[in-house]
Amino acid sequence: MRTVLPQQAVLVPSKARLAFEGVIFSTYQWRQRAFDGTEQVFEMLKRPDTVQVLAVRDESIVVLHERQPGGPPYYSIPGGRHDLEHETELDAARRELREETGMVFSDWKLLVVTQPHAKIEHFVYLFLATGFESLMPPSLDGGERIQVQLVGLDSLKEIALRPDARAMPTGILHQADTIDTLLRFPAYRP
């Protein structure tokens, strides 16, 4: 269940019809009048939203070295799809962090919500997790191989710029000089 949207969110219009449904992406189409008065078919994709977590444990940040079938290894932060209808964005972020790392944190703050592409109804929710509570074995799915690492902020900034890094929140990382600065970032307000 989506509970937060950015102010300038672009959504699939209610009049759109589902033209194709894939495993991750669905394609919607609708007729719309253009500025020149002609009527044209417009199209937009929709996919489950993404949650990401900057998890701070012992003055370090959790980073993943991952590999999925058919692709080379890469670095990322914990996260994944918000694809369970009953979950809020926060519920999905807690679940993804626990599944990928086995870590449980008590304190959570939403930092940023973005829509990476205006022609795709897909939002990325970046959370900050602090207050490490416990560690259990991760529960990876069959398509994941993940090594969990704890790195300092400067190391994470370097990793984020590497060609083998994926979907790193470089904007937030480069605004923080220290872990304390990161911890003081304000919560997202739509």
Buried (B, 14 or more C-beta within 10 A) or exposed (E): EBEBEEEEBEEBEEEBEEEEEEEEEBBBBBEEEEEEEEEEEEBBBBBBBBBBBBBBBEEBBBBBBBBEEEEEEBBBBBBBBBEEEEBBBBBBBBBBBBBBBBBBBEEBBBBBBBBEEEEBBBBBBBBBBBEBEEEEEBEBEEEBEBEBBBBEBEBBBEBBEEEEBBBBBEEBBEEBEEBEEBBEBEEBEE
